[in-house]
Amino acid sequence: MKGETLKISLTFLSLIIIFIIDLFIPLGVAVGILYVTSVFGLLTLSRLNIHYYFSLICTILIVSALLINIDDSTSWKAIINRGISIAAIWVITFVIVYYKKSISFKEATILKNQAKLEEINESLANKNKELEQFAYIASHDLQEPLRTISSFSGILNETYYDQIDEIGQKSLDFISDSSDRMSALIKGLLDYSRIGKEKKIELIDTQQLITEIQEDLGQAIQEKNVILRYSDLPKINAVHTDIRLLFQNLISNGIKFSKEDVQPEIEIKCSELEKFWEFSVADNGIGIDEKYFEKIFIIFQRLHAKTEFEGTGIGLSHCQKIVREHGGEIWVNSKVNEGSTFKFTLYKGNSIA
Ligand code: ADP
């Protein structure tokens, strides 16, 4: 405010000086140029009316100087010159005001859109929370009746299996299979809604972590004679259980979706970007058609029947949620029969609590 008052005072002073010069040495059209130049000094002021006031003052000063100096020798040319100066001052004033109005309109629109965006973001975050809460409660509560179905079908299996006919036995097998499967799905859903609740960021040696996962998956690795390559993997700041699950899912998918007649090879690499770590998990397995690149990350989406490859369709949606919780993205590059490379980024700035 202090700066604005100073600017107004200085501009006013310069108008008076121009007026005095104009009185003694009539400036003609140049008077308009000088007045406009000083009025330009007010461009940064927030009040729009000030431009009209100063244009009015300029007009009064130009006319006054003319009236004070007017005599028989004053030519029509001099009067027209002053008229042109006044017209120029007003045209420029209107242009300035119009320009400032359109800028403040744009600024107001941007602010309004920003506020709207923040509102949408907030409601989206709330909806997400509600949905996770719902998934948690639903899956938690579904476990109870499912346990009852499982235990009673177990009792039927143990006690009456031999006493019922073939159709009855098949029906019992279906019930057991379905309840096992539903149990796996519900567990997956519960785990999914729990991701992100653990906030403890730790320094993780990913090289060491992969060695541990390799030991955990020892049986599957041995059965399929898998070659697992990894070296020089970095130490990162992240949630340990999440990162472990992320690598474990990707590596076990690499093993599971291998080609029957080819020795599975999985290679894990990492490159350091400015703000992110970019990991890749590449395999030489069955590959994925490009049209499914996004679908596979959606919960419960699978590309194969469970008789072909076991699974629930939850692993990659877990991976995506974990990566997003760590400020990154996950995607896949693949060609059918030529293997797949899953890549993901993790934000480096996750700090230790
Ligand atoms: P699941 O492994 O339980 O089926 P995922 O969410 O881990 O569930 O994977 C979803 C689908 O993506 C899989 O059913 C499979 O069709 C495809 N997929 C995942 N990883 C690979 C891979 N490494 N190679 C080929 N297909 C894959």
Residues whose N, C-alpha, C, O or C-beta is under 5 A from the ligand:
A	BS01	ADP	N253 G254 F257 G285 G287 I288 I296 Q301 R302 L303 H304 E310 G311 T312 G313 I314 G315 L316 S317 S340
